[in-house]
Each structure stands twice: as structure tokens, then as C-alpha cells.
Amino acid sequence: MKGLLFRATVSAIALYLTYVLAKAWNIGIILEPGWQPLVYTIAMLAMVNAVIKPLVLLLTVPLSCLTLGGFSLIINALMFWLVGSGWMPGFRVEGFLPALFGSVVMSVITGLANNITGMKE
């Protein structure tokens, strides 16, 4: 339970920092003010990454092998874009490049936080 709460907190901080960077550089990631859109978005990202992402990864194994795993960046961006595509209130991603930016920044921040604290997935 402690690990789950820690990961959710790190993900929420990473999403907020991603939003701040995107806003500073005028990249199309929009997060409504307040803690509720942040929590809902993290919960939806977790569900999409737990249910849909493994299926997509399985279906794209040949492409991932061909690109030596580089296609997983595209899949991460697509999952980020799916959550921010407008059906979720409070969070919006306006295109594929902002989704790619958001997924990469979130991955870097959560990876750094996990390495610093010693928490592994």
C-alpha cells in the first residue's frame, strides 16, 4: 500500500511538472487548476497503462523488435494522448507532439524519483 501511494504521489508531481514545463514552452498540454483533475488524470493514466497498454505492446511486438524497442516511446505517447484526448474533464493534450513531450518528461521525472528513493517498479 505504501508503494502504491508513493507511486501515485510521484506520478501526480510528475504530471504537474510536465504541465508547468509545457505551459512555459507553450506546448499543448492543459491541466485545469485544483487537485481533482490531477488525481483523476493519474488514476486514468494508471488504468490505461494497466489495461490497454499491454495489449497494444503485444500487438506491436514485431514493430518494437524492428525498432529495437524505440516504438515503445510512440506507444507511451499514444497512451498519454488517449487520456488527454478530451473525454476526461480537466486534462487535455492537443496533438501527438505534446503527447510525446508529456510522456517523455513524465517518464524521466518518475524514473529519477524512483532511482533517488530506491523504489523500483
N, C-alpha and C positions, 0 to 999 in steps of 0.2 A: 504494500500500500504506500509506503514511504517513497519507493522508487517511482511509482505512478504519479504521485503528487509532485515529485521533483521534476519529472519529465514534462508534465503539464505546465508547471511554472516556467521552466526553461523555454518551452515552446511559445508560451504567451509573451515572454520577454523578447524572444527572437522575432516573433511576428510584429511586435510593436516597434522594435528597432528597424526591421525591414521596412515598415510603413514610414518611419521617420526618414530613413535614407531615400526612399522612393519619393517622398514629398519634397525633400531638399533638392533632389535632382530632377524633379518634375516627371517622374515615371508613373504610369497609370495604375497605381495601387491605392485604393481608397478604403479607409477604415473609419467608421463613424466613431465619434467620441464616446467614452464610457467603457466600463469593464465588460458589459454584457456582450457586445459584438465580438470582443476579443475572446471571451470564453466560448461562445458559440462557434466561432471560426476554428478555434483549436480543437474543439470536440468533433466538428465536422471533418477537419483535416485528418484527425486520428481515425475516424471511421472510414473515410475514403482510402487512406493508406493501409488500413487493415483488411478491407473487403475488396475494393476494386483494383488497387494497385497490384496485388499478387496475381490476379487473373490476367491483367494486361502484361505483366512481366512474363508470365508463362506463354502467352500467345506471341510474344515478340522475342523469344529466345534466339531464333536464327539471326535476327537483326542485331541483337545485343552481342552475339558471338562475332558477327561480321565487323562490328564497330569496336570490338574489344571492351565492351561494357559502356561505351560512351552514350549509347542510346538511352541508358537509364537517366541521364540528365533531361532528355526530352520527356520521358515518362513522368519524372518528378514535376517538371514544369506543367505538363498536362493535368496532373492531379491538382496542383495549386490553382490552375486556371479553372478547372471544373468546380472547385469550391467557390472561387470568386467570380463565377460566370453570371451572377445576378439573381439566382434563385434563393440565395441566402441573404437575409437582411443585415445590413451593417458592414458588409465586406464586398468589395468589387475589384476585379482585375480586368483592365481594359486592353486585352490583347495578349498574344503569345510572348512577345519580348518582355513585357513587365512580369509575366508569369515565370519566365526563365530567370529573370533577375531575382524575383522573390524567392523562388525555390533554392537558388544557389546561395543567396545571403542567409536564408534560414538554415540551410544545411551547414554552412560554415559556422554560424553562431552556436547552433546546438552541438556541433562536433567539438568546438573549442570548449564549451561549458562542460561537456561530458569528460573531455580529457583533463581539464583543470580539476574537476571534482572527483575524478576516478570512477564515475558512474558509467557503466558500459550497457549497451543495448542488449 
